[in-house]
């Protein structure tokens, strides 16, 4: 028996409450947008603005959003990323799955209740590559104490045990100068050769493509957050980037992670965040005692990229210190202040000497920090026991390989370093009595075996990691919520999603999952399901519906999904962030190579599984004996009847077929539907 039912009553989600109803109207038009002070690009956007209007609600509130397609040639839909849509599957926004696409001149009303979740989310288009510009933040306050509109002036906000002065939103996204239709055609026709990165990295929809004195006259500059000295802010970081994985850091300011994908966690201090497409974080940003006018750069750096890591060309912003009297309620402003860079070419001997010096200094700092740590924490404190952590970073041996995408190599690019460096983790006492687990983030490189003829020092920017690390700090994080009983169930069905790439006879590139091409859907799956009298399914494990192209789940069944990476055509291995619609999932295991159920079924290497809706399947070193190169396993409970997409959140991969659909107790959809279909 591969599935087990549990005593969860979906009817509990329809409990009547005094929820507030929020109404929005999103008019999607197409026009020239120029967010990086370069060239205008014809692209869709909402209500004449980019990013789109922010949504602010509180747990238990309801929304009614009317989406009007005022474009002349493109279909569209909107998906609310991370919102589970309990009892409102037809508001999930996936064309051909939960609704028909919204045709030009038509509209669609989405009515749903935000229940059993809170935190940081966003919304975006779910047709083609429109999510690059049709996107906006979606904030769900945990309680009255976290809602700025319900807290007295000058009082601190509070979410769970965390107190802070103000909410700030930093939404990362990417921008291409190529017109949307042309870029989309490149990926879906025989013209496709390799993935191409964006021209700009945006923060809250702004950056400067090429900062010069002449640009200053017509460009308002970089996104800037005004902060007061000696204060704590909740910075919500939204990964609305659709392709790259980015490191994000703030010069001379560490961050304390407090939320991941809507779930509060024990505090964890880090020098940088690894932001893959679709992921969100809240961090506590503690400001120092700096005079008004002092600025510190917010920077981004590439991770998991085939051409190697490195600071992004223009993904910058600032925090700016201001006096209390000059503080405003604005989330962010703009400031034109080019980031100062310094690049110097050195001969190989000088470069090697500097690398050796950095290695020696890093070792000295690490040893001194360990000695200091032993002097303070020679015994495990009560707060350490609460956090359930020890003071050693999890020990893993890492090897490195091809990174993000297949790109044309530039002659000036050097072969990537494939060495690891040590991370250190220490424990501090949080002011609210919670243990803070710390990661220093990227240490200076300790590779002294290879000279770098083009060593770069960035004066204004923070220090970034010198290596890509599978599972980043995920195994060190712990949710504040008590352990869910479904994590201890053993009789659980496992569905393996084995992904490969292939070219069809027309020379078009596709992603293939379990050796099947993604079906072309002409109508919603609810309608398709109703028209087929006798459904047939393959095998006890997959339960694949050949007629609909879906994977069946029983109501309240506990199921594990394994996301299996495989080598691409060039022999490399890529990173893939997987997003589950309609559900959050627990990350329970990961491994290198190929997942073999008979030997790997019992692996559990996440001591405190996080509940997330977007999880990375990290690559491992490709070998000759198998096509598998890294896997990640997650667990869900099928408590939300509907048809739900599960896909890679690199949008170009999704439109090339890297998406499956769950068929979850469709016979119960109408029974538990909260709202009648308006349009």
C-alpha positions, 0 to 999 in steps of 0.5 A, a space after each residue: 500500500 503506497 498511500 496513507 490517508 490521515 485525519 485532516 478535514 478539508 472542511 475546516 478551511 471554510 470556517 466563517 470569519 470576520 475577514 476583510 475583503 480587498 478588491 483590486 483591478 489589474 489592467 494589463 496593457 503593452 507599452 514601452 518600459 525602460 527600467 534601467 535607463 537604457 532603451 524602451 522595450 515593448 512589454 506587458 505591465 499592470 495599470 501602467 506601472 512596473 512592478 505592478 501594484 503591491 498587495 497587502 492583506 492579513 491572514 484570513 482576509 479575502 480578495 477579489 481581483 479582476 484581471 483585464 487583458 487590454 493587450 491586442 495580440 497576447 493572452 495572459 493570466 496571473 498566478 499568486 505565487 505561494 498562495 495555496 488557493 484552498 477551496 479556490 483552485 480556479 484562481 490559481 492562474 495557470 492557463 490550460 490547467 485551472 482556467 482558460 487564458 484571458 484573451 485580448 479584450 476579455 477579463 477574469 475574476 479571481 476570488 480567494 481567501 488567504 488562510 493558514 499562511 502568512 509572510 512574503 509572496 508575489 504575483 506574476 503572469 503565467 503565460 510565456 515570458 510575461 512574468 518578467 514584467 507582469 509581477 508585483 509583491 504580495 504581503 500577508 501580515 501574520 497578525 494585527 501586531 505585524 500589520 503597519 495599519 493596525 499598530 500605533 505610530 512609532 510602535 514596533 511591529 511584531 511577527 512571532 517573536 521578532 520585533 522591528 521598526 518597519 517593513 521594507 520590500 526588495 523585489 529582485 527581477 531581471 530585464 532583457 532589452 530584447 522585445 518579449 515576443 522575439 525572445 519568447 520565439 527564440 526559446 520555442 522554435 528551432 532557433 534555440 541554441 543556449 540560454 542567454 542571461 539578462 541585460 540588467 538585474 533590477 531591484 524594485 524594478 530599477 537600476 542603471 544599465 550604464 552609469 555615466 555623468 550623461 546618464 545622470 541627467 535623464 536617470 533617477 538612479 538606483 533603488 534606495 532604502 532610507 534607514 535610521 541608525 541603531 534600528 532593526 528593519 524587516 527586509 522582505 526579499 522577493 526572488 522575482 528573477 526568472 532565470 539567474 540564481 543570485 547572491 544578495 548582500 549589503 555592504 558591512 551589514 549582516 542579515 538575520 534570516 527570520 522567514 523563508 517562503 512564508 514560514 517563520 524560522 529560528 534566527 540565522 545570521 548570514 552575510 548573503 542570501 542565495 536567491 533562486 527564481 521564486 524564493 522569498 525571505 525575510 531578514 532582520 537588518 540591524 543598522 549601525 551608528 552611522 551619520 545621516 547621508 552615509 550609504 552602503 551598497 546592496 549588491 548582487 553576484 552570480 551563482 551557479 553560472 557556467 561562465 562563473 561567479 562574479 558581481 553582476 553588471 548592474 544589480 545594485 541598490 543602497 541603504 541610506 542613513 537618515 535622521 528620524 525627522 527625515 524618515 518617511 513611510 515610503 518603501 524605497 526611493 531612487 538615488 543616482 550614485 554610481 557604484 565605485 569599482 576598481 579593477 587591476 590586472 596583475 601578473 601571475 606571480 603577484 596574483 598568486 602572492 595575493 591569493 596566498 596572503 588572503 588564504 593566510 589571513 582567512 585562516 588566522 581570522 578563522 582560528 581567532 574566531 574559533 578561540 573566541 567562540 570557545 571562550 564564550 561558549 564552552 558549554 551548550 547554553 539553554 538557548 542552544 538546546 532550544 534551537 537544536 543546533 550545535 556550533 559546527 557547520 554541517 560537514 560536507 565534501 563538495 565538488 563543483 561542475 558546470 553551473 547555470 546554463 549553456 552559454 558561449 564562452 568569452 575568451 576573457 573568462 577563465 576556467 572556474 575554480 573548483 575548490 571549496 572553502 570553509 564556512 564558520 558558524 557561531 552562536 549568539 543570544 538573540 535579544 528576544 531569547 532565541 538562539 541566532 545561528 550564524 554563517 559568515 557567507 562567502 569567505 575569501 578564496 583559499 585557492 592558491 593553485 591557479 593565478 588570476 590575471 584579472 583580479 577585481 576589487 569592488 570598493 563599494 560592494 559587499 563580499 560575495 561567496 567564492 564558491 557554489 555550495 549545494 544545499 547552501 545553508 538550508 540544512 541549518 535552518 529550523 522552522 518555529 512551527 512544531 514538527 508536522 506528524 506527516 514527516 514521521 509517516 513511513 508508508 509513503 508513495 514516492 513519485 520520481 520526476 526524471 528530467 532530460 532534454 531532447 530535440 523533436 523532429 522539427 529541431 525544437 528543444 524540449 524538456 522531457 519528464 519521465 520520458 514524456 513530452 508535456 501535453 498541449 492543453 486546449 481546455 482546462 483540466 476540470 473540463 477535460 476530466 469531466 468529459 472522460 468517463 473511464 480514467 486509466 492510470 499507469 503503475 502503482 507508484 506514478 499513477 499517471 493519467 495517459 489521457 490527461 497527462 496528470 499524476 493522480 493523488 488521493 485525497 489526504 494522501 501523503 506523497 514524496 516527490 523526487 526531482 532528479 537532475 540529469 546531464 544536459 547535451 553538453 555533459 553538464 548539470 544545471 540547477 533547477 528551482 521547483 515550485 509546487 502550486 496549491 501546496 507547500 512542501 517539506 524538504 526532507 532529503 537530497 543527494 548526488 548522482 541518481 536517486 535509487 529508491 531501493 537504497 535511497 528511500 530512507 535518506 533523511 538529511 534535513 534534521 528540521 525540514 522546512 515548509 516551502 513552496 519553491 525548492 532547489 534541486 542542486 546539481 552534483 558532479 556528472 559521472 560516466 556511469 549514470 545520467 543522474 547528477 543530483 536529486 532533491 526529495 520533498 513531501 506533501 499532503 494532498 489536502 487541496 482538491 484540484 489540478 495543480 502545476 509543479 514546475 521549474 521556476 526558471 521560466 524558459 525551462 517551464 515553457 520548454 516543457 519542464 512542468 507536470 500537473 497533479 490530479 488531486 481528488 478532482 471529484 471533490 473540487 466542486 464540493 470544497 469550492 468556496 466561491 461560484 465562478 463569476 467570469 
